[in-house]
Amino acid sequence: MKTLVRVQEFDNGNYNKKVIQILAKPFRNSDYVNAISGEITFQQTKGESEWYAMNFVYNGSNVEHMAKVVRIAKKIDKELRRSPAPEEVLELIGAVEYKLFNHSFVLVKDEGKVFYYVVKRSTGGVYTHLIAVDEKKAQKKLDSEIAKGKIPEGCKLVSHGTITF
């Protein structure tokens, strides 16, 4: 099981809170990832190492997304102890971690690479984005995607900076 996630940590006064946000691609070969309104939350008393109060949260209207959160919850309930640590949950669900960069979810492993928008020359509108080590590799990737018909002709790359978190 591979699960796309974003992990966030918060300081809540006397407590620490960790949230594992469940993500999904809107369609099979999508380059984009969206949040699906599903989370697994944990709480920890400041200064202690144990996490507790694991909670599953779904706040949306998409039944498929709700079913995904339920599948994850059932797997955790079946295979882990009553109050697992967030790291145990991430390992069990095969977490593939993303973070936000420039309003887009980006793989954590892509830190240090360059984020490029693919822009339509005719309208200036953003069509998609590519991530590559440098402009030469990004251009090669863009040319390949155009040749496969995945990206329309008449698009160009616009660098939006090196990915840092």
Helices and strands as residue ranges (DSSP letters): E 3-12, E 15-24, E 34-45, E 52-58, H 63-79, H 86-92, E 95-101, E 104-107, G 108-110, E 114-120, E 126-132, H 135-147, E 155-162
